[in-house]
Amino acid sequence: MTGGRTTTALRLLLPAFLLGAIVAISFLEAPLKFLAPGITIPLGLGIGRLVFTALNVLTGVVLLVLTVVSARAKAGRTTAALLGALWVVFLVEVAVIRPVLNRRSDLVIAGSAAPGTDWAHYAYIAADLTMVALLVALIVVTVRSVLPSPSPSD
């Protein structure tokens, strides 16, 4: 691995930051907002769409910067595989799952009942859990690559 201190810091901090954002929004804010006094389902869905759109933009920017920084650092195949997997999950969330969720929330916000089963909601949760696992793995791989190797006497 090559790269300076800034590159190393970004390779460590960006995935940790994104991990925190996903956990805070997907697993704390999303369910808790519906427990707030006066929040209706349509209002909660409207807020959720804004928040998840912002999270998706943030995720895309962080993944882009992390990909560039990791490529410049010649981070290795494991890092490249983890970043590739993160991109796939992110693109599935944005291009496949979110449009279905948006159509369902449009109906509810307009006062109609959403049709069919809520597979997309569970798919999004599964995708976010996958992102969390991949980000943790990326952080571990990065820490191991930047820490000095233990000497044989340790």
Sequence and secondary structure as in RCSB ss.txt:
>XXXX:A:sequence
MTGGRTTTALRLLLPAFLLGAIVAISFLEAPLKFLAPGITIPLGLGIGRLVFTALNVLTGVVLLVLTVVSARAKA
GRTTAALLGALWVVFLVEVAVIRPVLNRRSDLVIAGSAAPGTDWAHYAYIAADLTMVALLVALIVVTVRSVLPSP
SPSD
>XXXX:A:secstr
    HHHHHHHHHHHHHHHHHHHHIIIIIHHHGGGSTT  HHHHHHHHHHHHHHHHHHHHHHHHHHHHHHHHTT 
 HHHHHHHHHHHHHHHHIIIIIHHHHHHHHHHHHTT    S  HHHHHHHHHHHHHHHHHHHHHHHHHHHHS   
 TT 
